[in-house]
Amino acid sequence: MKLENIPNIKHTDKDNFFLLAGPCAIEGEEMALRIAEKVVNITDKLGIPYVFKGSFKKANRSRIDSFTGIGDEKALKILRKVSETFDVPTVTDIHEISDATMAAEYVDVLQIGTRNMQNFKLLEAVGTSSKPVLLKRGLSSTLEELLLASEYILAKGNENVILCERGIRTFETAMRNTFDINAIPYLKINTHLPVIADPSHATGARELVEPVALAAIAAGADFL
């Protein structure tokens, strides 16, 4: 997939790389606009294209008492306002088949989260969409399983798929997940699809994000 397949992307001399960042869940308009403004100021100075992310739906959480987002069309309208205000593309998680059509009316990229990587009916639903799809690796999934999951999207005609390495569950407990740096060159060698690295979800520690991000870039990641 090429950047020009994402509407509104700001093209620069660094078109082979962009940053995707934002709150995990949309809590409100003021918060979303404030975060977007700060990141836009940074990426504009660096000349890096930027995509704003935020889950509109009540996102899956390990703890039932965790905040899960606004959970309705109001959040999608906030995402659209962010896009219009700062002239940046937006991406949001979808968790149900019914989400695909509604979200596609407001955002530029649809994201399938780690817990839905093998929700095959959902993968087929986004496969019929004209929107690019960001597919996150399952927390206990092999790379083969990730690639097989992507085939469900590709087989329905949607060729704009981005694979995401976001850390996997291992015996290590020092950090949130184990970031699989091997995954990036492996996916680049064995597929034509672009690869995004998610160092924040992988590490769960602010001080680890920068070094892991740099390692991911060195390994060949297309986006962060």
N, C-alpha and C positions, 0 to 999 in steps of 0.2 A: 504494500500500500504506500502511496506517495502522499506527502503533506497536502497537495492540492485537492485530494479527495475529502479533506476536512474543510467544510465551508468556513470562511472568515479568518482562516489562519493567516497570520502576518508573516509574509515571506521576507527572509533576510539572507545574508551570506552564510548563515548557519542553518540552512534548510534541512540538513541531515540530522538535526537534533532539536528537541523542544522539551519544555518543562510542563508537566501536568501536576497541578497542586491546588489544594483547597481544603475546606473542612470536611470531615468524614460525613457529616449529616448537616443539612440545611436547618438552622435553628431560627433564622429570621432574616429579613431583608437587610437590616443595618449591619449585622455581622457579616453577611455574605459580601456586601459591597465594600466593607472596610478591609476584609482580607484580600479581595480581588485587587483593590487599589494598591495595597502595599506590594503585592507580588508583581503587578504590572509595572510599578515603578522600578523594581529590581530587574525584571526581564527586559524592559525597554532599554535600560542602561547597558545591559550585557548583549543586546541584539539577539536575544533568544525568543523564538515564538512561544506563546503561553496558551495553555488550555486550562480553564477553571473547572474543578471537579467538586461535586457535592451530591450526596444521596438525597433524593427527594422523598423516597418511601421510608416507611419505618424499617430501618435497616436491621439485618440479622445481627444479634449480639449474643455473646456467651452468657452474659448476666441478664436476667429478665428485668432487673430494675435499672438498667443502663438507658440513657437517653437515646431514642431511636429516630429522631427526625420528625418533621411536621407530618409527613405521611399522606399528602394529598396534592391536588393540582396547584394549590397556592405556592408550594415549594418550586414547582416547575416554572411558575410565572416569575418567581424570584430569580431562577437561573436564567430565564430569558432577559430579565432586566439587567443582570450582570453582563450578559453577552452584548446587549445593545449599548450599555453605558460605557464599556471599556473596549468594545469591538474585538472580543475574544470568543473563540468557540467554547462550548461547555460539554461536560460529560456527566452522566448520572447512572447510578446502579439501577437495575431493574430486577425484580424478584419473581414476578408472575407474568404469564403470557399476556394478560390484559394490560400490563404496564407498557409493553413494547410499542404499541400503536400510539398511546397517549403521550409517552415520553418523547417519541420521535417527532412530535409536533412542536416541541419546545427546545430540545437540545441537539447537539451536532454529533455526539458519540454515545452509544449505549454500552454500559459496562456490565459484564457478568461477573459477580463476585466469587470469591474462592469457594463458598459453600454451595454455589449453584453451578460449578464447573461441569458437573455431570448431570445437570437437569436437562435431559436431552430434548424434551418438548420445548423448553424455553430457548435452547440453542437453535432449534429449528425455526422458532418464531422470529428471532432476530436475524436468522438467515434469509428470511423473506423481506427484511427491511432494506431500505436504501442507505441506512446510516452505517458508518463504520462501527465495528464492535471491538471492545477491549475485553479480552478473555483472561481472567486471572487464574493462575495455577492453584489447584486445590491444595489445602494445607498438608495433605498426606498423599498427594498424587504423584505418580511418576511422570517423567517427561513424555513417555509414550502415551500415557493417558491424556495428557494435555493436548498433544497433537491429534489424538483420535477425537477428542471433544471438539477441536477446531474444525474437523471434517464435517461435523453435523451442520455447522454454519456455512461452510464453503459449498457443501453439496446442495444447499438450497439457493445458491446463486450469489450470495454475498461474499465477494472476494476481499473486502476491506476488513481484515481481521488483524488485531494486534495482540501478541502474546505477552503476558505479564508474569515475571518472576517476582514473587512477594514473600519468599521465605517458606520453608516447610517445617513440619513438626519432627523433631528428633529427640534423642535422649538429653540434649543440652538444655539447661534451664537458666543459664546466665542471661539470656536475652529472650525476647518474645518468641522469635522463630530463628531457624538457621537459614541464612541467606545462601542460596546455592549458586555461587559464582560460576560453576561449571555449566549451569543451564544456559547461560547467555551465549557462549560460543557454540555450544551444542545445537541450540535452536537456530542460530545463524547459519550453521553448516548444513543442517538437515531440513530446513524449510526456507521458503522464500518470504515468509512473513516477518514483519518488523517485531522487535522485542523491546519491551519497556521494563525497567527495573524499579522496584518500589522499596527503597531502603528504610523508609519510616515504619511501614507495617512489618517489615522483616525483622528489624532490630528492636523496635519499641523503646529506643533510647536516643534522646536528642544528640548526645555527644558521639554516637556511632553513625549517624546519618551521613555526615560529610565524607568520612573515609570510605564507607561502603559505597556511596554514590560514585566517588572517584574510581574505585575498583571496578564498578559496573561499567562505567564509561570506557575504562581501559580494556575491559573484556569484550567490548563491542556493542553495548546497549545503544539503541537508537534514541530512546527517550528516558526521562526520569519522572 
